[in-house]
Amino acid sequence: MVLMFILVTLSTAGGLSGAGSNIPLMLIFFEMDMEQAIPVSNFVGVCSTLFRFLFNFHERHPTRPERSTINYEIVMIVMPAIFFGSMVGGILFDLTNQETKMLLFGSTVAWSIHTTIKKARALIAQEAKDSEKKVMENNMGEPFIKLDGSEDGKAKEGGVNESSLPDIPELREIRYEEANHLTCKKYSFISICFAALFVTQSLYGSKNAKPLVELPEAARQGVLVVFGALMLGLTAYMVRKVKDI
């Protein structure tokens, strides 16, 4: 329990839920199998994520204080794909044995560690480069100016001075959506995703939960196909909407 507490604490501090890191502990020390450990891990992840969301609810964007810290455009683009992937992953989970589940989990963790280390090295190198530029600026007594006229070779954040933009209804709506967490449009989109997921799960069922309505096998597979098409359609809609902005 102490190790689980430490892992969740460190993971949450690093921006993760810490749920996946607890699975090996439950497998080793609690003698659980994957079918028992994963639901517990999922519950830990939900609790940790919800707490962090509520704790940081009023936090603002570090470079654009008028925005909330969460980029909901990205959230709504990836949410349908995550739901569909989770649904398909749950079906594959029911079809695989314990050894395959552990192999898939280990491979995913190894890939995550590799990409995290790679990203950390890139950030450290960038910070070292920025530190060298600041030293040069201090020695020269003026900002390091590039040919494009920007300091440190960087364009101004966002590339556009928002104060120079016209005050039109479309821009006011965009600013309102960016400044607030859960607006009517966000509520509607998220509700559609969750409703589609719950209806699909109720009609399709799983190995341990029978569907609420008994359907022929072809109809059950059709429900899954329709759910996938809907999720992909919602993703395409959000991508096109963000591009239009």
ZAMARGU-4260 file (C-alpha; in steps of 0.2 Angstrom, whole numbers, plus 5000, padded with zeros to 4 digits):
<rodrens>
0) 5000/5000/5000 | 5014/5012/5004 | 5022/5009/4987 | 5005/5012/4978 | 5003/5028/4988
5) 5021/5034/4982 | 5018/5029/4964 | 5001/5038/4963 | 5009/5053/4971 | 5024/5054/4960
10) 5013/5050/4944 | 5000/5063/4949 | 5014/5076/4952 | 5020/5072/4934 | 5003/5074/4926
15) 4998/5055/4925 | 4985/5046/4934 | 4997/5033/4941 | 4984/5019/4938 | 4995/5008/4926
20) 5010/5009/4938 | 5000/5000/4951 | 4996/4985/4941 | 5013/4976/4943 | 5011/4979/4962
25) 4994/4971/4963 | 5000/4956/4952 | 5015/4953/4963 | 5010/4958/4981 | 4991/4955/4980
30) 4992/4939/4969 | 4979/4946/4957 | 4977/4941/4939 | 4975/4954/4925 | 4956/4953/4925
35) 4956/4958/4944 | 4970/4971/4944 | 4964/4981/4928 | 4947/4986/4935 | 4955/4992/4952
40) 4968/5001/4942 | 4955/5010/4931 | 4946/5015/4947 | 4962/5022/4954 | 4964/5032/4938
45) 4947/5039/4938 | 4948/5045/4956 | 4966/5052/4953 | 4961/5061/4937 | 4945/5068/4944
50) 4953/5075/4959 | 4967/5083/4949 | 4954/5091/4937 | 4944/5098/4952 | 4960/5104/4961
55) 4966/5113/4945 | 4949/5119/4939 | 4953/5138/4941 | 4971/5136/4934 | 4973/5147/4918
60) 4984/5145/4903 | 5003/5150/4907 | 5005/5161/4892 | 4987/5166/4889 | 4978/5170/4905
65) 4961/5173/4896 | 4961/5154/4892 | 4958/5139/4903 | 4972/5128/4905 | 4964/5113/4896
70) 4964/5114/4877 | 4946/5107/4875 | 4948/5107/4856 | 4961/5093/4857 | 4950/5084/4871
75) 4935/5083/4859 | 4945/5078/4844 | 4953/5063/4853 | 4938/5058/4865 | 4928/5048/4851
80) 4944/5039/4846 | 4948/5035/4864 | 4930/5028/4867 | 4930/5018/4851 | 4948/5011/4855
85) 4942/5007/4873 | 4927/4998/4867 | 4937/4987/4855 | 4951/4985/4868 | 4938/4978/4880
90) 4932/4966/4867 | 4950/4960/4864 | 4953/4959/4882 | 4939/4946/4884 | 4947/4936/4870
95) 4965/4935/4876 | 4973/4924/4889 | 4983/4930/4904 | 5000/4929/4896 | 4994/4939/4881
100) 4987/4952/4892 | 5003/4954/4902 | 5013/4954/4886 | 5003/4968/4879 | 5003/4978/4895
105) 5022/4976/4897 | 5025/4981/4879 | 5014/4997/4881 | 5023/5002/4897 | 5040/4999/4889
110) 5035/5010/4874 | 5029/5023/4886 | 5045/5023/4896 | 5055/5025/4879 | 5045/5039/4872
115) 5045/5048/4889 | 5064/5047/4891 | 5066/5053/4873 | 5055/5068/4876 | 5064/5072/4892
120) 5081/5072/4883 | 5074/5084/4870 | 5067/5096/4883 | 5083/5096/4893 | 5093/5100/4877
125) 5081/5114/4873 | 5082/5121/4890 | 5101/5121/4889 | 5100/5130/4872 | 5089/5143/4879
130) 5100/5145/4894 | 5115/5148/4883 | 5105/5161/4873 | 5101/5170/4889 | 5119/5171/4894
135) 5123/5178/4877 | 5110/5191/4879 | 5117/5196/4896 | 5134/5197/4890 | 5129/5208/4875
140) 5117/5219/4885 | 5103/5217/4873 | 5091/5203/4866 | 5097/5191/4854 | 5089/5196/4838
145) 5086/5185/4823 | 5084/5190/4805 | 5065/5188/4807 | 5065/5202/4820 | 5059/5191/4834
150) 5069/5189/4850 | 5078/5172/4852 | 5071/5168/4835 | 5054/5165/4842 | 5038/5172/4835
155) 5026/5180/4847 | 5015/5168/4856 | 5000/5164/4845 | 5007/5174/4831 | 4993/5187/4832
160) 4990/5201/4843 | 4972/5198/4849 | 4969/5216/4853 | 4970/5220/4835 | 4957/5208/4830
165) 4939/5214/4826 | 4926/5211/4839 | 4914/5201/4829 | 4902/5188/4836 | 4912/5173/4829
170) 4927/5178/4839 | 4918/5182/4854 | 4911/5164/4854 | 4928/5157/4852 | 4935/5167/4866
175) 4920/5162/4877 | 4923/5143/4873 | 4942/5145/4877 | 4939/5154/4893 | 4926/5142/4901
180) 4928/5124/4905 | 4911/5116/4902 | 4900/5127/4890 | 4884/5121/4882 | 4893/5115/4866
185) 4905/5105/4876 | 4892/5097/4887 | 4882/5092/4871 | 4897/5085/4863 | 4903/5075/4878
190) 4886/5069/4882 | 4884/5062/4864 | 4900/5053/4866 | 4895/5045/4883 | 4877/5041/4878
195) 4884/5032/4862 | 4896/5022/4873 | 4883/5017/4886 | 4870/5012/4873 | 4883/5002/4863
200) 4889/4993/4879 | 4871/4990/4884 | 4867/4982/4867 | 4883/4973/4864 | 4887/4967/4881
205) 4903/4958/4886 | 4910/4942/4893 | 4904/4945/4910 | 4889/4956/4907 | 4874/4951/4896
210) 4867/4964/4884 | 4851/4972/4890 | 4842/4967/4874 | 4846/4950/4866 | 4851/4953/4848
215) 4857/4941/4834 | 4876/4940/4832 | 4875/4950/4816 | 4865/4964/4824 | 4877/4965/4839
220) 4892/4967/4827 | 4882/4980/4818 | 4880/4990/4834 | 4899/4990/4836 | 4901/4995/4817
225) 4888/5010/4819 | 4897/5015/4835 | 4914/5015/4827 | 4907/5025/4812 | 4899/5038/4824
230) 4915/5040/4834 | 4925/5043/4818 | 4912/5055/4811 | 4913/5065/4827 | 4932/5065/4826
235) 4931/5071/4808 | 4918/5084/4813 | 4929/5091/4827 | 4945/5091/4816 | 4936/5101/4802
240) 4929/5113/4815 | 4946/5117/4823 | 4953/5119/4805 | 4940/5132/4801 | 4944/5142/4817
</rodrens>
